[in-house]
């Protein structure tokens, strides 16, 4: 399982984009919620932030305000409000050694 930790800079939120809606839940109670729509987008190239012997912390995503069709058509600049990071295991080469040990017939020489 890969977990992505997302951090948002609350100072960058456009408070006018907070929407409030009310609905009735399955118990018949009226519930009000405040929502803020945003998009989490995977980066084309991950950026290494920190690295250890067997792991690497990478910036893998960015978070931006969701845009309406009209905003996209008008080419409105995105409001970047945060980022996502992941931890990855570094292949130390031991998996390849184990594979060769388990299957010596696969050695090409």
C-alpha positions in Angstrom: 0.0 0.0 0.0 1.3 3.4 -1.0 0.2 6.2 1.3 0.4 9.8 0.1 0.6 12.5 2.8 -0.9 15.8 1.7 0.0 19.1 3.3 -2.1 22.2 2.5 -1.1 25.9 3.2 -4.3 27.2 4.7 -3.2 30.8 4.0 -3.4 30.1 0.3 -7.1 29.0 0.4 -9.5 31.3 -1.4 -12.2 31.6 1.3 -14.8 32.7 -1.3 -14.6 29.2 -2.8 -15.9 27.6 0.4 -19.3 26.2 -0.4 -21.9 25.4 2.2 -24.6 22.8 1.5 -27.3 21.1 3.6 -28.7 17.6 3.1 -30.7 15.1 5.0 -28.8 12.0 6.1 -30.1 8.4 6.2 -31.3 9.0 9.8 -33.5 11.9 8.7 -31.3 14.5 10.3 -30.5 17.7 8.4 -26.7 18.2 8.1 -24.8 21.3 7.0 -21.3 20.9 5.6 -18.7 23.4 4.3 -16.7 22.1 1.4 -13.6 23.2 -0.5 -12.9 21.5 -3.8 -9.3 20.9 -4.8 -7.4 18.6 -7.1 -4.5 16.3 -6.2 -2.3 15.8 -9.3 0.6 13.4 -9.8 3.8 15.0 -10.8 5.4 13.9 -14.1 8.7 13.5 -12.3 9.0 12.8 -8.6 11.5 15.0 -6.7 13.6 13.4 -4.0 13.4 15.3 -0.7 15.3 13.0 1.6 17.0 9.6 1.3 18.2 6.9 3.7 19.9 3.6 3.1 16.8 1.7 2.1 14.1 4.5 1.6 13.5 7.7 -0.2 11.0 10.5 0.6 9.7 12.0 -2.7 7.4 14.9 -3.6 5.0 13.1 -5.8 1.9 15.3 -6.1 0.7 18.9 -6.1 -2.6 20.2 -4.8 -4.4 23.1 -6.5 -7.9 24.7 -6.4 -10.3 22.9 -8.7 -11.2 25.0 -11.7 -14.5 25.3 -13.5 -14.8 24.7 -17.3 -15.0 28.5 -17.8 -11.8 29.1 -15.7 -9.9 26.5 -17.7 -11.1 27.9 -21.0 -10.1 31.4 -19.9 -6.7 29.9 -19.0 -6.9 31.2 -15.5 -3.7 30.6 -13.5 -3.9 27.7 -11.0 -3.8 28.4 -7.3 -1.3 25.9 -5.9 -2.1 25.3 -2.3 -0.1 22.2 -1.3 1.9 19.1 -2.1 1.9 15.4 -1.5 4.8 13.2 -0.5 5.4 9.5 -0.5 8.0 7.1 0.9 9.6 4.6 -1.5 11.8 1.6 -0.9 15.1 1.8 -2.6 16.1 -1.4 -4.5 19.4 -2.4 -3.0 19.9 -5.1 -5.6 19.3 -7.9 -3.2 16.1 -8.8 -4.9 18.0 -9.5 -8.1 20.6 -11.6 -6.2 17.8 -13.6 -4.5 16.1 -14.2 -7.9 19.4 -15.6 -9.3 19.9 -17.8 -6.3 16.4 -19.2 -6.6 16.7 -19.7 -10.3 20.3 -20.5 -11.2 19.3 -21.7 -14.7 18.4 -18.1 -15.6 22.1 -17.0 -15.4 23.0 -16.2 -19.0 26.6 -17.5 -18.8 
